[in-house]
Amino acid sequence: MHAAELLSRRAELTPARVAVVELATGRRYSYAELNERANRLANWLRGLGVEKGERVSILAHNSVAYIDLLYGLAKLGAIFAPLNWRLTARELSYILNDCEPRVLIFGPEFVGLVRELQPQVRVPHYVSLEGAELAGALSYERETARASPEEPDRPPLSGEDTLCILYTSGTTGRPKGAMIPHRQVLWNCINTAVSWGLTEQDISPVFTPLFHAGGLFVFLTPLFYLGGRIALARTFEPEASLRAIVEERCTVILGVPTIFKLWLEEPSFAEADFSHVRFFISGGAPCPVALMEQWRKAKGVVFRQGYGLTEVGVNCFTMTDEESVRKAGSVGKPIFHSRVRVVDPETGRDLPPGQEGELLIAGPHVCSGYWRDPQATAAAFSHEPGGPWFHTGDIARRDGEGFYYIVGRYKDMIKSGGENIYAAEVEAVFREHPAVAEAALIGLPDEKWGEVGLMVVVLKKGAKATEEELRAFCEGRLARYKIPKRVVFTDSLPYSPYGKVIKAELRKRFLG
């Protein structure tokens, strides 16, 4: 089976069961209705020349249109390439020119951004969603309503055909498109259903953006595989999301540490009844043990910590309810259909329990590489027995019982509010400023976001610049969440004999 059959088969098995509640509109969609929407979209897009291997992008807040696209494009063998609407026009233009979508669908909030993008990109067809107005754009709702609801003819497909391209920030300053094959999507469904014990009775809210792997794959696709239900939020609002969990009687809930902290601080949290919730799980960034303990103490809930990456799937470890307390801070043990190693990042030698090294992961849930980037693909994988092994760039250790702990990052990256921020990308923008000679980004601990960016800058001889000026320079060049919250100045940066900035020394100097 490949992912093109997932929604069609579920619609045959439980056609009348409610699959999605769209919280913004109150509309409830059965599996039969979702499958018909996906069919209409696929048949219409084929008329626009979207065939196997063609890409289609969307720039919009969460809506049922994302589900139409994920499953409708799968039926055509085409590729879904959703866009992070937090990015600037400059960042998005690079991605669009890299993946070259045949169609770009956009919501009303992003009309101005699309107008800015149009002279910079090559997109044959623009499609407006929810009445968004742009000259020459086709209407998503009108065109799909006219299309045939019948199952489209499918091209020959294999598990290795690409279903999605999800862009991650690049360690070299350019985003990379992780190619998510049909195989990976299907195995994510199996792994999550088996390892986390999901059932057709489960209901999960999706508050995270659907341009992220977390929004698309943590619960949405596994619960559709099983016949469960998704409560889909347009955007995240602390009070409204807590109310939705209670009113829709959600049973399994994903959040990032920032979301869990915001919920804890929300006035309505104290009265929220979570008796129907089987477990909460935090992903996207390491969750402070103290925050998990606050939740357990306040609500008596099961609170787990998960681990995944776009490239290796959103669920790579599992634990029981009891272990989530006894092993607080651990992400658990590897899921059933996965292989995991901890190695010395310099030698590749496997390390014994208790020693920290780079986390490597292999299995059918791992991506096939990076779009149009064979060099990055080759660098990400090693091919020892049992592989290919994906190098996560995260530093981990396992204890004597086989439980894994994520303790840091080997790659030069910080995580802020669940978003990856690669230092090279931000440093490259700072070096574009005429007054900046050198720049180095490190993570500054932050109570709300986990960590934020602290940029250490060396100015050119005789040049002047202020913190406010340099941060303002980043506006329009970087997404807001990537702009460092603080900028400090120094006379020189510490370099290793290999010409790399010794960031551990910078952390000691500026963070203590």
N, C-alpha and C positions, 0 to 999 in steps of 0.2 A: 504493500500500500504506500502511496505517496500522499502528500498533504492536499492534493487537489480533490481527494475523495472524502476528506474529513467531514465537511459540512453536509455534503450530499448524503452520505451514509447516515449521519445523525438525524437529518431531516426525514429519512425513510423510517428510522427506528422510533423516533418520538416527535412526530411533526407538530403536534398541538402544544407541546410543553413550552413554557416561557423560557427563552434563552437569554434575553437582554431586557433590562429596564433602563431606558435612557432617562437619567434623573433630571436633566434640564427641561425635558418636554413632558415627562410622565408617560411616554409612549412605551408599550410593552410589545416585544417582537417574539413570535414563536419561532421554532427552528425552521418550520416550513416557510415562514415569511422571510427569514434571513437568507435562506437558500435561494428563494425566488429573487430577492434583491441582488444577490451575488450573480445569479444567472443573467438578469437584465443588464447589469453593469458589464459583464464579460461580453455579451452579444453586441452591446453598443460599442464598446472599446475596440472590438475586432473590426467594426466598420471604420474606425479611425486609423486602422493599420497596426493595431497592437496585437502582435503575434508572439510566439514563443521567443523568449530572450529579450523582448522589448521592455523598457522600464517606464513606470508611471510613478509620479511623486505627488504628495499632498502636503500643503502648508496650511494647517487648520487646527483649531482646538478639537479635543476629543468629540467624536460623534459616531453614529452607526456607519457613516461612510467609510471609516477605517476598516470596519469588519467587512463591508462590501468589497473593498479593495483587496484585503488580505486573501479572502477566499475566491473572489471573482478572478483575480489575476492568476491564482494557483490553477484554476480550471483551464486557463489559456496557456499555461507554461510561461507566462510573463513574470516580470520581477517588480515587486513592491519596494519603492525607495522613499519612505516618508522623511520629511524634513523637520529638523529641530527649529521651531519658530522662535526660540530664544536667540538665535544667531543673527548676525548683521547681514546686510546685503553683500558685503564683501566676502564673508565666510560662505554664505549660501551660493553665491555665483561660482565659487570654486567647485563646490559639490555638484551643482547642476551641470557644469561643463565637464565634470568628470564622469558622471553617470549618464548624462545625455538622455533624459526622459523624453518620451514621445508626447506625453501629456502631463501637464501640471494643474492639479486641482487646488483651489485656494478658498479659504473662508473669508467672511466679510471683514474680520479684524486685520487682514493682511493685504488688502487691496493696494495700499500705498507702497508696501514693501515689494509687491509683485511689479508695480509700475517702475520702481527703481531698478528691479532686476532685469526687466525686459530688454534693455539695450545691451546687457552684458552676457546674455545666455542665448542658447539656440534651442527653443522649445516650439515644436510645430503647433501644438494645440493647448490653449488655456481654457480651463473649465471652472466656472464659478459655482460655489456652494452656498446655500442658504441666501440666495438673492444678492450675493456680492456683485457689484457693478464694475465692469471693466470692458472697454470697447473691444468688440470682436470675440469676446469669450462666450463659450457655450454654457448652457444651464444644466448642471448635474441632474437636478430633480426632473426637469422637463424631458431631457433626452433619455434618461434611464426608464422613465415611466412609459415611453413609447416602444421600448425594446422588448424582444421576446423573453418570456419567463422560462422558456424551456432550457434544459441542460445544453450548454454549448458543446460542439464537437471538440474533443480534446486531442492535442498532439501526443505523440509518444513521449512519455515522461519516465524518468528514473529518480531514485532517491538523491542522486548527485546534482540534479538540475537545481539552479538557484531560484529560491522563492523570494528572498528579501535581500536588499543591500542596506545595512544599517551603519551609518557613519559614526566613527569614534574619533576623538581628537587625536592628532598625530604627534608622536614623540619627536618628529623632525619639524614640527610646525605646520604640517598639512594634515587634514583629516584623511582617514583611511576607511574605505567601505568594506566592512566585514560581509562576506558572502554567506548567507544562511541558506543551506540547501534544504530541499523537502525532507530529506532524511533527518536533519537536525530538529526540525519542527515536530516531526512525528515522534522521535525519541524523547524530546522534551515532554510531550504529552504522557508517554509511558512512564518515564522516570518520575515525574512529579506525582502522577496518580498513584504509583506503587509506593514511592518513598515517603510521601506525606500522607498517604492513606485517604486520598480524596474520594468522594462518592457522588452519585447523581443528586444527592440531597443537599450538597454544598452550594452556598451562595457567597460570592465574593465581590466586593466593590473594587472598581478600578479608578483610582484618583490620580495615578501617575500618568504622564503623557504617553500617548500611543505611538509616538515616534521613537520611544525607547523600547529596548528588549523587555524590560521589566513590565511595562504596560501591556505589551502584546502577548508575552509568553509565560509569565509567572503563573497566572491563574486563568486567563482568558482562553487560551487554546486547550489546556488540559481539561477544564470544566466543559467546554464544548465537546471534547472527545468523550467525556463520561455522560453528558446530558445534564449538567448542572446549570447554574444561572449566574449571570454577571450583572451587577448594578453599575452602570457606566456614568461617571461624572464628566462634565465638560471641562472643568478646571478644579483645582483644589482650593476649598475654603474650609477652614477648621471647624466652624460651627455647623455648617451645612453637611459636611462629611460625617461628623459624629451623628447627626440626626439621621442621615441615610443608613448608617450601620444599624441603628436601632429600628428604624421603621421598616427596612427591608429584611430585618432579622438575618443579617449576614453571619456566616459561620467561620470563614477563614479570611484573614485580613492582612494584606501586605502594606508596609509603609517603609519610609527611610527614616533614619534617626531624627532628622529635623521635623518630620511630620509627627512622630510620636511625642516629641517635646512640645510642639504647638498644641496637640490635643490635650496633653497633661495640663497646660496652662489655660486652656479654654474654660470659661466659667461653667459651661454646661457639662463638662466632664464629670463632675461630682455626681450628677443625677443620671448619667447615662447607664442604662441597663445592658450589660454584656453577657447575660446568662445564656444566650443562644450561641455565643462565639466559642468555637472549639479551640482555636489558637490564633494569636497574632504572630507575625514574623517580620523581622526587620532585615532589609537588604540595602544594597547600593553603597554602603560604607560601614565600617565597623561601628557597632552600637555600644555605647558605654554601658558597662555592667550596672552602674548605679542607676541609669535610666530604666533598664529592665526591672531592677528591684523596686523602683518607685511604682511602676505599673503593677507588679505583682502585689505589692503591699496595698495599693489603693483599690485594686479591683479583683484581686484573687484570680487573675487570668493566667493562661499558659502563654508564655512569651518566648519565642525562639529567635535565633539569629541564623540567617541564611547566607549563602555565598554563591555568586555566579558572575559571569562576564558575558558580554555580547557574543564573544567568540566561542565560548565553551558552553553556552547555555546558562539560563538563569537559575538553575537548581543543580548544584553539584554535590551537596552534602545533606545529611538528614540526621535527626535525633528523635528520641521519644519525648513525651511530655515530661517524664521524670528526669531524663538526662538534661533537659533544658534548664533545670534548676541546679542539679548537681554539678553540671559542667558549664555553668554560666560563663560567657565569654568565648566559648567554643562554637564553631559552626557545625560540629558533629563529625560523623563518619561519611566516607564517600558513598554516594548512591549506588544502587545495585548494579547498574550497567555503566560503570565508570572505573577508570584506573587513575590513581593519583601517586605522585612521587614528590619527595622533598630533596632537592639536590644542591650541591655547592654551585653557586652561579658562575664561578670562575672555571671549575674543572668538570662540572657535570656529574660528579660522583654522588651516589645516593648517600643520604645522611641518616644516622640512627635516630630513634626517638629522643626528644629533648633538644636536639640541635636545630638551629634556624637556617633555612635555605630557601631557594626559589621553588615555588609551587608549580609543578607540571601536571597537566591533565590530558588524558586520552580516552577515547570512546566514541560511540556513534553519535553523541550529542555535541561534537566539536565541529566548528565551521570548516569550510573548505579552503579558506584563505581570504586574501584581500583583492578587491576589484581592480583590475588593470595594474596590479602592483606585485609582480612576481618576486621582486627583491624583498619586500616586506613580508610576503608569504614565506619565502625561504628562511628568513631570519626568525620567524615566529615558531617554526616547527623544527624538532629534531627527530631522527628516525631510528632510535635504538629499538630493540625488541619490545613488542607490545604497543608500539606507537602507530602513527606519528604522534609525538608529544607536543602539546601546545605550551609554550612558555608564557605563563600568566604575568610575569613581572612582579608578582606579590611574594613577600617573604612570609613563610609559614613554619610552624613546627607541629609535630604530633606528640602526644604524650604516650605513656606506656600502655594505655588502654585503646589506642588507635583513634583518639579524638584530635581533630585538627584545630589550630588557632592561627588566625591571620594577624601577624604582628607588624607589618609594615609593607613598603613597596620598594622593590628593587628598581623598577623604572622610575624615572623622575616625573612624578605626578602627584598632585594633591586632590583630595576629594572634598567638595564643599556642597553640603546639602544633597548628597547623592549624585552630584555631577562631577565627572572627571575633568580636571584642568591640567593639561600637560605644560610643563614649564617651558619647553622649547618654543611653543607657539606664542606664549605671552612675552617671553624674553625677546623674540624676534620683532614684535611690534614696538617694544620699548627702544630697541636699537635703531628703529627707523627715525626716532626723534633726533633732530640735529645736535642736541646738547649731550646726548648719551653716548658714552664710550663702551661701557659694559653693563650688563644687567643679569641678575640671578634671582630666581623665584624660589622661595621656601614656604612651607606651610606654617601658619600662625594659628595655634589652638583657639577655637571659638566656641562659646557655650551653645549658641544657637545653631550654627552651621557645621559644627564638627571641626573644621579648619577653614581658614580663608588665606588668600594670598598676601605674602609680605615680599615686596620687591626690593632688593638691595641694588643700588645704582652707583656707578662710578661715572662722573661727568667728564666730558672732554676738557682738556686744559684751557682755562680761561672762560669756559661756558658756564651759564647759570640756568637753573630751572628749579621750580618748586614742586612739592608733592602734588598740589592741586593741578598744576599745569600738566604734569605727566599723566595723571589719572584722566584728565579731560582729553588728552591726546588719544587715549584708548577708545573714547566714545566713537562708535561707528566703525571701529576697526576690530573690536572684540565684543562678544556678548557680555552683558553687564555682569553676569556671575563670574566671568573670567578676569575682570578688571581687579587688580590687587586692592585690598582694602587699606593697605598702608604702603608707603614708599619711604625708604630710609636711604641716606647717602653715606658713602664711605670712600676712602682714598684709593683702596685697591681691593681686589678679590683674591682669595687664596686659591692657588692652582696646584694640581698634582703634577708629577713629572710627565704625565701623558697629556697635559694641557686641558684637563677637566677641572671645573670649579669644585672645590671640596666643600660641599654644602653642609656636611656635618659640622665643619668648623664655623660656618656662618650661623648655623643654629645655636651653637654654643655662645657665639659672640652676641647675637641679637635676641635670643630667646632664653639664654641662661641655662 
